[in-house]
């Protein structure tokens, strides 16, 4: 969950982690509980990552990067599409015929988002911010991920201050549900 480093290093490590889970999903030949566990695992990682970006990365982009409002709005729209797919996957049985197309759509959306962030947004942020600011943002991202929800909540606010106020409480409820059900423990 927390990898260390500045904000771009932290988020790129998350990206590699999600890509690894996607690769494990693609290698699978069947469905069942093993697939459900991997879908839950990628959901947890993507939700935590997205919430942290929404709380700290995109406000920093708005503040420091020229044209940052437009860039942040586009990234938030990407997050909205991913969160809707995660919500659909959460409701879909691992052996349901809709599971594979939903997963393929999710992988494509996430891959496009990752490519855009790493090739466009992150270089702009590195140019606009000092190494100290990038380091501080990395620490804030790690703290936010530790408190973030673990389940998709598409209707939840995605901009400060509401997201910073509501996410920790929602995260606490999600982690309690996960503990009771054993979700995310595999």
Long-range contacts (C-beta under 8 A, 24 or more apart in sequence): 1-48, 1-142, 1-145, 1-146, 2-142, 2-145, 2-146, 3-142, 4-138, 4-142, 5-138, 6-131, 6-134, 6-135, 6-137, 6-138, 7-56, 7-57, 7-60, 7-125, 7-134, 7-135, 7-137, 7-138, 7-140, 7-141, 8-122, 8-125, 8-126, 8-134, 8-138, 9-138, 10-138, 10-141, 10-142, 11-49, 11-53, 11-57, 11-117, 11-122, 11-141, 12-118, 12-122, 14-45, 14-49, 15-114, 15-117, 15-118, 17-45, 18-42, 18-45, 18-46, 18-49, 18-110, 18-114, 19-114, 21-45, 22-107, 22-110, 25-103, 25-107, 26-107, 31-94, 31-95, 31-99, 32-94, 32-95, 33-94, 35-94, 35-99, 36-94, 37-186, 39-89, 39-94, 39-99, 39-103, 40-183, 40-184, 40-186, 41-184, 41-186, 42-106, 43-86, 43-89, 43-90, 43-150, 43-151, 43-152, 44-150, 44-151, 44-178, 44-183, 44-184, 46-82, 46-86, 46-110, 47-83, 47-86, 47-148, 47-149, 47-150, 47-151, 47-152, 47-153, 48-145, 48-148, 48-149, 48-150, 49-145, 50-79, 50-82, 50-83, 51-144, 51-145, 51-148, 51-149, 51-163, 51-167, 51-171, 52-140, 52-141, 52-142, 52-144, 52-145, 52-148, 53-79, 53-141, 54-79, 54-158, 54-159, 54-163, 55-140, 55-144, 55-160, 55-163, 55-164, 55-167, 56-137, 56-140, 56-141, 56-144, 57-125, 57-137, 57-141, 58-159, 59-159, 59-160, 60-125, 60-129, 60-133, 60-137, 61-121, 61-124, 61-125, 64-125, 64-128, 64-129, 64-133, 65-121, 65-124, 65-125, 65-128, 66-124, 66-128, 71-120, 71-121, 71-124, 75-113, 75-116, 75-117, 75-121, 76-158, 76-159, 78-109, 78-112, 78-113, 78-116, 79-113, 79-158, 80-154, 80-158, 81-109, 82-106, 82-109, 82-110, 82-113, 83-152, 83-153, 83-154, 84-152, 84-154, 85-109, 86-152, 87-152, 87-154, 90-151, 90-152, 147-171, 147-172, 149-173, 149-174, 150-174, 150-175, 150-178, 150-183, 150-184, 151-177
